Amino acid sequence: MSFIGDAIGGIFGGITGANQAAEAQQDARRDGIAYSERMYDKMEANERPFMQAGIGMIPGMIDAMNFDYGKAMQDYANSGEYAAMEEAANRTLATQNEAGGVGGSSFANSLKMIAPQLMQQGANRAYSQNMDKFNMMGSLFNAGQNAASMTGSQGMNLASNVSEYLGDIGESKAYGAMAPFQSAMNIGGMLARGGMF
């Protein structure tokens, strides 16, 4: 009776211990999942402003890529700088006409002749400023793209970890469910070796 009682006690003790071990393993894995999710959420929150800044650069970059050279020349022709140059040329002509036209008209005419070159230079300057703006926006866009890439990579790592932890939880549940049968089989084997059956 004591051998059988010990065997039955061993079965129940083994079952209880196995179930407690399985529950402890499941709890540890659930804690691991929760921790991983918290870390992902924190990392994503830190990267979100960079992603939003990068996304915000797209319209400006598209606008910068559609630079209209002809419009830039026209804008320069309508600018205060160009108007001041024309006014200086017209004043020089007027002054020289009043003085009898000695030499001044060639200077004024020279100013008029270089007007297309000045418009070209103004457009080139606008284009250069536009490209500087595009490059600065590109830097912010790249920061956003890197942040999005890091967030995606961390999301994939989280999914992998959670998948592994859930598999471990399932495995420990299966082990806990099989513990009574395994303990009974072990006792049966001991009894068979001992000549009881």
C-alpha positions as CSV (number, residue, x, y, z in Angstrom):
1,M,0.0,0.0,0.0
2,S,2.8,2.4,0.8
3,F,4.4,1.9,-2.6
4,I,1.1,2.4,-4.4
5,G,0.3,5.4,-2.1
6,D,3.7,6.8,-2.8
7,A,3.2,6.3,-6.6
8,I,-0.2,8.0,-6.6
9,G,1.2,10.8,-4.5
10,G,4.1,11.1,-6.9
11,I,1.6,11.3,-9.8
12,F,-0.4,14.1,-8.2
13,G,2.8,15.9,-7.0
14,G,4.3,15.6,-10.5
15,I,1.1,16.9,-12.1
16,T,0.9,19.9,-9.7
17,G,4.6,20.7,-10.2
18,A,4.4,20.4,-14.0
19,N,1.3,22.6,-14.1
20,Q,3.0,25.2,-11.9
21,A,6.1,25.2,-14.0
22,A,3.9,25.5,-17.2
23,E,2.0,28.4,-15.7
24,A,5.2,30.1,-14.6
25,Q,6.7,29.8,-18.1
26,Q,3.5,31.1,-19.7
27,D,3.5,34.1,-17.3
28,A,7.1,34.8,-18.1
29,R,6.3,34.8,-21.9
30,R,3.3,37.0,-21.4
31,D,5.5,39.4,-19.5
32,G,8.0,39.3,-22.4
33,I,5.3,40.1,-24.9
34,A,4.0,43.0,-22.8
35,Y,7.6,44.4,-22.4
36,S,8.3,44.0,-26.1
37,E,5.1,45.9,-27.0
38,R,5.9,48.7,-24.6
39,M,9.4,49.1,-26.0
40,Y,8.0,49.1,-29.6
41,D,5.4,51.7,-28.6
42,K,8.1,53.9,-27.0
43,M,10.4,53.6,-30.0
44,E,7.6,54.3,-32.5
45,A,6.5,57.4,-30.5
46,N,10.1,58.6,-30.6
47,E,10.4,58.1,-34.4
48,R,6.9,59.4,-35.3
49,P,8.0,63.1,-35.5
50,F,10.7,62.2,-37.9
51,M,8.4,60.2,-40.0
52,Q,5.8,63.0,-40.1
53,A,8.5,65.6,-40.9
54,G,9.7,63.4,-43.8
55,I,6.2,62.9,-45.1
56,G,5.6,66.7,-44.8
57,M,8.6,67.3,-47.2
58,I,7.1,65.4,-50.1
59,P,4.8,68.3,-51.5
60,G,7.7,70.8,-51.3
61,M,10.1,68.4,-53.0
62,I,7.6,67.8,-55.8
63,D,7.1,71.6,-56.2
64,A,10.9,72.1,-56.3
65,M,11.3,69.4,-58.9
66,N,8.8,71.3,-61.1
67,F,10.9,74.5,-61.3
68,D,9.7,76.7,-64.1
69,Y,12.7,78.5,-65.6
70,G,10.6,80.9,-67.8
71,K,8.5,81.9,-64.8
72,A,11.7,82.5,-62.8
73,M,12.9,84.9,-65.5
74,Q,9.5,86.6,-65.6
75,D,9.6,86.9,-61.8
76,Y,13.0,88.5,-62.0
77,A,11.8,90.9,-64.7
78,N,9.0,91.9,-62.3
79,S,11.4,92.2,-59.3
80,G,12.5,95.4,-57.5
81,E,16.1,94.7,-58.5
82,Y,15.3,94.7,-62.2
83,A,13.0,97.7,-61.8
84,A,15.8,99.7,-60.1
85,M,18.2,98.8,-62.9
86,E,15.7,99.9,-65.6
87,E,15.0,103.1,-63.6
88,A,18.8,103.8,-63.5
89,A,19.1,103.3,-67.2
90,N,16.1,105.6,-68.0
91,R,17.4,108.3,-65.6
92,T,20.8,108.1,-67.3
93,L,19.2,108.5,-70.7
94,A,17.1,111.4,-69.6
95,T,20.0,113.1,-68.0
96,Q,22.2,112.7,-71.1
97,N,19.4,113.9,-73.4
98,E,19.1,117.0,-71.3
99,A,22.9,117.5,-71.5
100,G,22.9,117.1,-75.2
101,G,23.4,113.3,-75.5
102,V,27.2,113.2,-75.0
103,G,28.2,109.6,-74.3
104,G,25.4,108.8,-71.8
105,S,23.1,107.0,-74.2
106,S,25.6,104.3,-74.9
107,F,25.8,103.5,-71.2
108,A,22.1,103.5,-70.9
109,N,21.8,101.4,-74.0
110,S,24.4,99.0,-72.5
111,L,22.2,98.6,-69.4
112,K,19.2,97.8,-71.7
113,M,21.2,95.3,-73.7
114,I,22.3,93.3,-70.6
115,A,18.8,93.1,-69.3
116,P,18.3,89.5,-70.8
117,Q,21.6,88.5,-69.2
118,L,20.4,89.9,-65.8
119,M,17.1,88.0,-66.1
120,Q,19.1,84.8,-66.9
121,Q,21.3,85.4,-63.9
122,G,18.2,86.1,-61.7
123,A,16.6,82.9,-62.9
124,N,19.8,80.9,-62.3
125,R,20.0,82.4,-58.8
126,A,16.3,81.4,-58.2
127,Y,17.1,77.9,-59.5
128,S,20.1,77.5,-57.2
129,Q,18.0,78.7,-54.2
130,N,15.3,76.2,-55.3
131,M,17.8,73.3,-55.4
132,D,19.2,74.3,-52.0
133,K,15.7,74.2,-50.6
134,F,15.1,70.8,-52.4
135,N,18.3,69.4,-50.8
136,M,17.3,70.6,-47.3
137,M,13.9,69.1,-47.7
138,G,15.6,65.9,-49.0
139,S,17.6,65.7,-45.8
140,L,14.5,65.8,-43.7
141,F,12.7,63.4,-46.0
142,N,15.6,61.0,-45.6
143,A,15.5,61.3,-41.8
144,G,11.8,60.4,-42.0
145,Q,12.4,57.5,-44.4
146,N,15.1,56.2,-42.0
147,A,12.7,56.5,-39.0
148,A,10.0,54.6,-41.0
149,S,12.5,51.9,-41.9
150,M,13.6,51.5,-38.3
151,T,10.0,51.4,-37.1
152,G,9.1,48.8,-39.7
153,S,12.2,46.7,-38.7
154,Q,11.3,46.9,-35.0
155,G,7.7,45.9,-35.9
156,M,9.0,42.8,-37.7
157,N,11.2,42.0,-34.7
158,L,8.3,42.4,-32.3
159,A,6.1,40.2,-34.5
160,S,8.9,37.5,-34.5
161,N,9.3,37.7,-30.7
162,V,5.6,37.6,-30.0
163,S,5.2,34.7,-32.4
164,E,8.0,32.8,-30.6
165,Y,6.6,33.6,-27.2
166,L,3.1,32.5,-28.2
167,G,4.6,29.3,-29.5
168,D,6.4,28.8,-26.1
169,I,3.1,29.4,-24.3
170,G,1.3,26.8,-26.4
171,E,4.2,24.4,-25.8
172,S,4.0,24.9,-22.1
173,K,0.3,24.5,-22.1
174,A,0.6,21.2,-24.0
175,Y,3.3,20.1,-21.6
176,G,1.0,20.9,-18.6
177,A,-1.9,19.1,-20.2
178,M,0.3,16.0,-20.9
179,A,1.8,16.0,-17.3
180,P,-0.9,13.7,-15.8
181,F,-0.6,11.2,-18.6
182,Q,3.2,11.3,-18.5
183,S,3.3,10.8,-14.8
184,A,0.9,7.9,-15.0
185,M,3.1,6.4,-17.7
186,N,6.2,6.8,-15.6
187,I,4.5,5.1,-12.6
188,G,3.2,2.4,-14.8
189,G,6.7,1.8,-16.1
190,M,8.1,1.7,-12.6
191,L,5.4,-0.8,-11.6
192,A,6.0,-3.0,-14.6
193,R,9.7,-3.0,-13.9
194,G,9.0,-3.8,-10.3
195,G,7.0,-6.8,-11.2
196,M,3.7,-5.4,-10.0
197,F,1.9,-6.1,-13.3
